[in-house]
Amino acid sequence: MPERIWRIIEGIWLGAGAWPDFIEAMRLVLPSGGSDKEGPDREPAKWALLPGLCCQAAGGDARWADSLAAAWLLFYIAADIMDSVEDQDEPDPWWQESGPGMAINVASGLYFSASQVLNSLYQYDATRSAAPDVTRKFLNDFLIMCSGQHRDLTNPEPLLDQYWQIAAAKSGYFFGLACQAGARLGTDESKKISSYQQYGYHLGMLLQILDDLEDFYGLQSSSTSVKWRTLKKSLPVVYALQMYSGSNERQLRQCLKDASGDNKAAEEAIALLEGSGVVVYLISEMARHRSLAIENLEQAKPQPAEAEFLETFVSDIGAPV
């Protein structure tokens, strides 16, 4: 990430009069603070390059999207914190002792910081005309994300089509937003902007599938540390339960229920998941979203240098894991 984007974030905090200890707490969760989380979607600083790349690819200047990149990054991290708390994940070290209230407060500070950053779009000639569209899109898409999270929290055992709706709301729309908003600063051509949005949407879906696939590979290598309580909402289980019927479905449900304290049940659950053909399904879905991302990128007709970067973002996802 360019240093100037970090300066935008720090400037917002100092200008708002946030207290030093709270600034330090928010600073700690930024990528430069050294997150210990892993996974293909845990690279927020990398993905926050998308607004600037899409702005420049659409004919603008990447620096016009600095505020967008800063806002998107802050929203990204805040949403990730809230998701961890709401899903009752293991706490990160920085809030383990103080409890989830600390995490929620820091996430709230990041949300308000991002809103402040978005307001700065109205201050500059290059972004002022697009600012209302971009701000409205940010807030609308966050309502869609929250809708997806609400459905995720209230539906402990989604069907396959419901899983995809939730994944689209929580990941596809958010990555689509990064690309669409950036492109909007570089052009007002609606078809071009839509193509960038679809590129980002399929990129986000690709990341979500890869995350599930890597979780499943981790499950195969070690079932002892698996959170079987939340596994029913993962794509491998959702897919397998929909593919199976009769005794196989009943056996898988029972194994999932018993797996937390029974290694044999855990091994049987893994074998049943493998037998459903879920790996082939996930890989084929990744190929489909990768193809659609590249197709929409080509339709956007980006500048050559930025096109290469954006194509690399897609091709690198799903390299052998």
Residue, then its C-alpha position, 0 to 999 in steps of 0.5 A: m500500500p502507498e504510504r500516502i494512504w496510511r497518512i490519510i488514515e492517520g490524518i483522519w484520526l488526529g483531525a477528529g481528536a481521537w484519544p491517543d490510546f484509542i488511535e493506538a488500538m485502531r492502528l494495531v489492527l491495520p495490516s502494518g500492525g502484523s495480523d496473525k490471521e491466515g487465508p487467501d482473503r486475509e490480505p487487506a492491504k493487497w486488495a485495497l489496491l483495487p480502487g486505485l488500479c481500477c481508477q487508473a485502468a478506466g482512464g483516471d489517476a490512481r491517486w484520485a482513489d486514495s481516499l476510496a482505498a483508505a475507506w475500503l480498507l477500514f471497512y474491510i478490517a472493521a467488518d472482519i472484526m465484527d464477523s469474528v465476534e458475531d461468529q464467536d471465533e477465538p479472540d485475537p490476542w489484542w482483545q482476548e483479555s478485554g473481551p468482545g466489547m473492546a473488539i466491537n468498539v475498535a470496529s466501530g471506530l474504524y467504521f466511523s473513520a471510513s465514513q470520514v474518509l469518504n467525505s473527503l471525496y467532496q473536497y477535491d476537484a477530481t472526485r467531487s462530481a463522483a462523490p455522491d454516487v460513490t458514497r451512496k454505493f458504499l453505504n448501500d453495499f454495506l447494508i447488503m453485506c449486513s443483510g448477508q451477515h444477518r442471514d448467516l447468523t439466523n440460518p445455521e444450516p443453509l441450503l446450497d443456493q442460500y449459501w451462495q446468496i450469503a457469500a455474494a452479499k458478504s464477499g462478492y458485493f464488497f470486492g465489486l464495490a472496490c472496483q466499481a467505485g474506483a472505476r467511477l472516479g476514472t470514467d462515467e461510462s456505465k458499461k465500463i463501470s459495470s464491467y469493473q464491478q463484475y470483475g470485482y464481484h467474481l474476484g470476491m467469490l473466487l476468494q471465498i471459495l478458495d478460503d473454503l477449499e483451504d479450510f477443507y484441506g486443513l480439515q483433511s490434514s488435522s481434524t482435532s482443531v476443527k470448530w465442528r460447531t460452525l462447520k455446518k455453514s461451510l460450503p463443503v458441508v452445505y454441498a455434501l448435505q445437499m448431494y446426499s440423501g437417506s442413510n448417507e445424509r443421516q450418517l453425515r449429520q450424526c458424525l458432524k454432531d459427534a465429531s467434537g469429542d469423537n475422533k472416529a466420528a470426525e474421520e467418518a465425517i471427513a470421509l463422507l465429505e470427500g465422497s460427496g465430490v466436494v473438492v471437484y465442485l469447489i475447483s469447478e466453481m473457482a474455474r467458473h468465477r475466474s473465467l467470468a472475472i477475466e471476461n468482464l475485465e476484457q469487456a472493460k478494456p483497461q489500460p494495458a499496464e493495469a490490465e496485467f496487474l488485475e489479471t494477475f490478481v485473478s490468476d494467482i488465486g487458486a494456484p496449487v494449495 
